[in-house]
Amino acid sequence: MSTARIQPTVTAACVLSSTIKHHFGLTSLRLPTNHSAAFRRQRIKRNLTVSMSATSVSDSLEICVKASLTVPDKLGDCPFCQRVLLTLEEKNLPYDMKFVDLGNKPEWFLKLNPDGKVPVIKFEENWVSDSDVITQALEEKFPDPPLAIPPEKASVGSKIFSTFIGFLKSKDPGDGTEQALLNELSALNDHNKENGPFINGERVSAADLALGPKLYHLEIALGHYKNWSVPESLPYVKSYMKVIFSRDSFVNTRALPEDVIAGWRPKVVG
C-alpha cells in the first residue's frame, strides 16, 4: 500500500450531517502524536482530480483501524474496517490510518469509543463508529461516484457471513452448517447470474464493498481450517470474488492472509 504523501487538489470542509450527529452521541478527542506500540498510523493520500459535487476534503480523513497481528505497522484483518477503507478508495478520498492493537487497547482509544470497536472515523472534531453509519455518512457527503444501491438489492448476500462463521466453528460435519452456507452462496450465484457482474449490475456498489471483505475471509479461513473452497457449481460466485478481489481498491486495503488465519484461530480452536 502506498505511503506517498501527495497533496490533494480539491478543497473545502468535511461536515457530518446534522441528522447523524443528532442520532449518534458523538464525542471529540485529540489523538496522541506519539508512535507507541498501541498506536501506529499510515497516511494514504492521492492526487485527487475528481469533482465532489456536495463536499470535498482538503486533508486526510482520520480513521482508526485494527492493527495487524503478525506484522508491525500493517493493517489488520477486520472486514468492517476494510469496508470503510474500500468506500474511501472508491470515492478517491485521502485518509490517514491509525493502527489500534485490539489486544491492548490504549486509553485514548477507549475514551473516544468506549465500546472499543473499530472502525472509527473523524468528521471534523467528531468521531463516528459503526461501518454502517460511516459508509452512509460518506455516501451522503461525498456522493460522487455514487455507491448507493436500491433497497431491494441491499440485502443480497447479507447472510453469507453468519453462515460462514457457523460452518467454520462447526465440529460436526453433519450438523447442516455447510449446507446453510451453500444455500446462501447459491442465492448469490443466482442473483449475479441475472444481475452481475456486481450485485447492482455493471457498477460496483456499497453492497459489494460490504460483502467483498467477508468473502475474502471466507476463502482464506475455510481454505486453511477446513480445506474447503467455493464449489465449481457456483461459477458466478467464483467470478464475482475474482472481480472484487482484483480491484485496485481491494488490493490496497486487504489484510494479509496470515492475519486472516490468525484472526479466526480463536473461533476454530476455542
N, C-alpha and C positions, 0 to 999 in steps of 0.2 A: 504494500500500500504506500502510495506516495506520501512523502512528508514535505514536499516543496512548499515554501511559503510564498504564494503568489497573491498579490493584492487583487481582490475582485474589482470589476469595473462598475458594478451597479452600486447605488447608494440609496439611503433612506433608513427608516427605523423599522424594527420588527416589533409588532404590538400584538399581544394575545387578545382575542375577542373578549369583550366585557361579559358575554354570556358564560363562557368557560371560566373566566375569573370568578364570577359570582357563584357558579355551581361547585367549583372545587376550591377548598380553602388553601390558597396559595401563600407561600412564605418566601422570604428572600434571605439570602445569606451569602456573605462574601467568601469565596473559596480560598483555601490556603495557597500560597505561592511556592511552597517547598516541593520537593520531589521525593518524599518518603516512600517506603516500601508499599504503603497502603494507598498511595496517590501517584498515578502516572498520567501523563497527558500526551496526546499526539495530535498535531494540528493538520487538518486537511483543508487546504484552500485551493480553489480552482479559479482560473481566469474566466469569469462569468461574462457571457455575451448574450444570454437570453434576456427577454423582456419580462419583468414581473408586473403584471397588469394591476395588481392590488397593492402589494407591499414588497419592498426589497430590503436586503441587508447590506450594511456597509462593513460588517465584520463577522467573524465566525460565530455560529450558534454553539454554545457550550452544552455538552451532553455527557452525563455520567453513564458509563457502560461497565459491564463485567470484565475484569482483567483475566488474562489467560492463566490457566492452572499449570501450564507446562513451560511457557517461555516468558521471560520478563518483558515488560513493556509491549505486550501484544493484546489484541482484542480477544476476549473470551468467547464462550460458546453459547451465550444467551440468544435464542431465536427472536425474542421480543426486542432486544437491542438491535439485532440485525434488521428487523422490520423497519424500525425508525431510521436507521442508517441508510437503508435502501431507499426510503422515501426522500431523504435529504439528497442522496446521489441522483436519483431520477429527476429531481427538481433542480439539480445543479446548484444547490445551496452549500456554501462553505461551512464546515463545522470543526469543532475543537473537542476531541475526546478526552475525558478524564477516566482513567482506568481505576476501578474500585475493586479491591480484594474483598470478595463477599465472605470469605472465611475469616476475615479480620477487619470488619467494617469500622472505619475511623469515625471518631465522634462528630466531626464536622458534617459527614455524610448523613449520619443518623439524625442530626438536628434539622437538616433541610428535608429529609424524608424519613420520618420515624419508622415507617414500615420496612425500611432497609432494602427496598427492591430497586432494581434498575429495569429499564432506562429512566432517567430523569433529565429533562432539558430545561434550559433557561431562556425565557422570553422576557427581555428587558431585565428587571430585577426579580422576576417571579420564576420559581422552579415548579415544573409541572411533571407529574409522574403518570404512568399507565400508557402503554403503547397505543391503545385505542384513542385516548384523549389527545395524545401528542400528534398522531397522524391526522386526526380530524382537524386540529388547530393548524397544522402545516398546510393542509389542503385548503382551508378557509383563507389563510393569509397569503399563500403562495399558489394560486390556482393554475399557473402555467408551468409546465404542462399538466393537464388535468389527469388525476388518478382516480377520481370518483367512479363508482360502479352502481348500476341500477340495483335497487333493493332486492329484486327477485333473484339476483345473481350473487349477492353479497355473502350468502351462507354456503356457497359451493365449496366443498372440501373442508367445512368447518369442524367435522367430527373425526377427521383423519388423525389429528394429533392425539386425542384422548384414546382412540382405539390402538394407535401405535404404542402408547405407553402401557396400556393393558397387556398387549402381546409381549412387549419387551420384558415386563416384570413377571410374566407367567412362568410357572414351573411345570404346568400340566399341559402337554400337547393336545389333550382332548377337551379342553375347557371352553373352546369356542372363540377365544380371543383372536386367533389368527384369522378365522373366518369373518369375524366382525370387521377387522381391518381390511380384508379383501373386499368386503361388501362396500365399504366407503371408497376404496380406491376404484372399484368398478363403477360406482356412481360418477366419480370424477372422469373416468375414462369415457363414459357415455356422454357426459356433458361436453367434454372437449372435442369429441368426435363430431358433434353437431355445431359447436360454437368456437372452436380453437382458432389459432394455436394457444391463445391465452383464455382465461376464464370469461373475459368480456369481449372476445373476438380478436381483432388484429392488433390491438394496443394493450400494453401492459397496464394493469390497474392495481389499486390498493389491495384487492383480494389476492393477487399474485404475490405481492410483496409480503403479505401476511403468511401465505401458505408455503412459499418457496423455502424459507429457512427451516420450517418444520419438516418438509420433505427431505431436506439436506440432512437433518438429524436422523430421520428415519433410515435413510440409505446407509449412513455410516454406522449407526448404533446397531441396527438389525443385522447388517453385514458382519460386524465384528462379533457380536454376542450370540447370534443365532445362525450365522452363515445363511442369511435369508436375503432375498432381493425381490424387487417387484417382478412378477412373472411376465413372460413374453406375451401372455394372453391379454395384457393391458398395454398395447403399443402406444396409445395416446397419452397415458400417464408417463411412460418412459420418455417419449419425445418431449413432453411438457417439461419434465425435470431437466432434460438436456438443454432445452432452450433457456429456461430460467437460470440454471447454474452457469451458463456460458456468458450471460450478460455482464458487461463491464462493472455495473453497479454491484452485482453479486460477487464477482471476483474480488472487488475492492473491500468487501465487508464480511466475507465468510470467515468462520472460525477455522482454526487448524483441525484436521481430522483427529489428531491425538487429544485435543481439548474436548471435542465432542465425546470421544470414547471415555475420557476421564470424568467428564461431567455426568454421564449416565451410569457410571460404575456403581454408585451407592444404590441406585434403583434396582440394579440387577443382583448384586451380591448382598444387599441389606436384608 
